[in-house]
Amino acid sequence: MSHIHSHDHAHHTHSHGPATPHPAQAAAWSILRMTVSARLAAALAVSAALWAVVLVAMR
């Protein structure tokens, strides 16, 4: 069985020049907009999750 798949992306067009970066898009969520206490809570949650992975892996 032969399957030919072309990776030709000529159909994908850009509205900006090749030398310019992509236009900025509004971020739905940003850590920079979080309060200090929310950042600390998020960091603690991520840390706890990573420690849980480590402890489960060590079992």
C-alpha positions in Angstrom: 0.0 0.0 0.0 1.5 3.3 -1.1 0.6 6.6 0.5 1.9 9.8 -0.9 1.6 12.9 1.3 2.8 16.3 0.0 4.0 18.9 2.4 3.5 21.7 0.0 2.3 24.7 2.0 1.8 27.1 -0.9 -1.8 27.5 0.1 -0.7 29.1 3.4 -0.4 32.9 2.8 1.0 35.5 5.1 -0.3 39.1 5.2 3.1 40.5 6.2 6.5 40.5 4.5 9.0 37.7 5.1 11.4 40.1 6.9 8.8 41.4 9.4 7.6 39.5 12.5 4.1 38.3 13.0 1.7 41.0 14.2 1.1 41.0 17.9 -2.0 39.1 19.1 -3.9 39.7 22.3 -3.1 37.1 24.9 -6.0 35.5 26.6 -3.9 34.9 29.7 -0.6 36.4 30.9 1.4 35.8 34.1 2.4 39.5 33.9 -1.2 40.6 34.6 -1.4 38.4 37.7 -1.1 39.9 41.2 2.0 38.9 43.2 -0.1 36.7 45.5 -1.7 35.0 42.5 1.8 34.4 41.0 3.0 33.0 44.3 0.0 30.7 44.5 0.5 29.5 40.9 4.2 28.9 41.6 3.4 26.8 44.7 0.8 24.8 42.8 3.3 24.0 40.0 6.0 23.2 42.5 3.6 20.8 44.4 2.6 19.1 41.2 6.2 18.6 40.2 7.1 17.2 43.6 4.1 14.8 43.3 5.6 13.6 40.0 9.0 13.1 41.6 7.6 11.3 44.7 5.4 9.0 42.5 8.4 8.2 40.3 10.5 7.3 43.3 8.0 4.8 44.6 
